[in-house]
Amino acid sequence: MNFFLLEPTPAVNRILVVDDSPDNLFLIQSILEEEGYESELAENGQDAIASIEQNPPDLVLLDVMMPGMDGFEVTRRIRENPHLSYIPILLITAYDQASVVQGLDSGADDFIRKPVEIEELLARVRSLLRLKQSVDERDAIARQREDFVSRLTHDLRTPLVAADRMLELFQQGAFGDLPSEMQEAVSIMIRSNQNLLALVNTLLDVYRYEAGRKRLNITPLNLTQIILEVVEELTPLATEKGLSLTYHPATEPCPTISGDALELRRVLINIIGNAIKFTDQGGVEITLHHTPQQVKIAVQDTGQGISPEEQKYLFQRFRQGDHTRAGSGLGLHLSQCIITAHHGHITVDSQQGKGSTFTITLAL
């Protein structure tokens, strides 16, 4: 008996054609299907958006001039939809150069003028489908890499937690008394293991946020109380360096906001802790302001400041600062992920030699 290995059948590219003219739709559909492409038709922008959201195509051929929703608006809506992967958009226009510029600024990838020449149309279709394939392959590799790192960090936690528990038992004398030299060595091992475990936990949370898998426990909370608790916790660290750590509350009580108390506390510990870490003289001041629409927490230090070049990459993951005390490059990125998940944002204002101010803005 002979066995034959069947190669997978290549997928047929599916193209959405949008035009308010039935004649144009029929013409382009005939051209595409003759070349082996699968086509779908839409006669207006609303139908096109609905079709794309339900079953995203590999390419959109989009007429610019349509009643109701024109091609520019359709393009903008496609590009603004965070749930859609990349879809190339080829605009078909009879307009002048200005409309081409407007279309490209809206997010289109290419354009072709009416009357359409068949060979030019097919060449641009092939080009954009190659672009689509390249982008999809890049995204697939990125997802595989992130999934690998996520699984790796998750698997690393188990032995680290076990090692931490075992070292604590050694330190507590569960296996007999240890000489003083051994006790010091075990203490160093515990600190190193806990630092590594904290790094793994941070990395795991970063990937959870980036993958949209992090669940927030949203409850009404008192932001002033959280700030006071963080200040109380970090005051010994500031005192040890001879720094002042002061909190200036708002003149009026801050309204209750909705958020994840543990995650917002985590952000404040990181931002205020960094301010203390990178400040050698003076102090750190925390100020709370609020309006009927939002609340702002400003953390101002008298440290060495951050260069304009470094500020550009400050919130990117694994981008360590130039300072010798810079950490793993994950803390600020994770803080930004947390605040973004709360529909807020973090900004920095800094001048070298004059300190830095980090501002957290949250909607009420």
Buried (B, 14 or more C-beta within 10 A) or exposed (E): EEEEEEEEEEEEBBBBBBBBEEEBBEBBBEBBEEBEBEBBBBBBBBBBBEBBEEEBBBBBBBBBBBEEBBBBBBBBBBBEBEEEEBBBBBBBBEBEEEBBEBBBEBBBBBBBBEEBEEEEBBEBBEBBBEBBEEBEEEEEEEEEEBEEBBEEBBEBEEEBEEBBEBBEEBBEEEEEEBEEEEBEEBEEBBEEBBEBBEBBBBBBBBBBBBEEEBEBEEEEBBBBEBBBBBBEBBBEBBEEEEBEBEBEBBEEEBBEBBBBBEBBBBBBBBBBBBBBBBBEEBBBBBBBBBEEEEBBBBBBBBBBBBEEEBBEEBBEBEBEBEEEEBBBBBBBBBBBBBBEBBEBBBEBBBEEEEBBBBBBBBEB
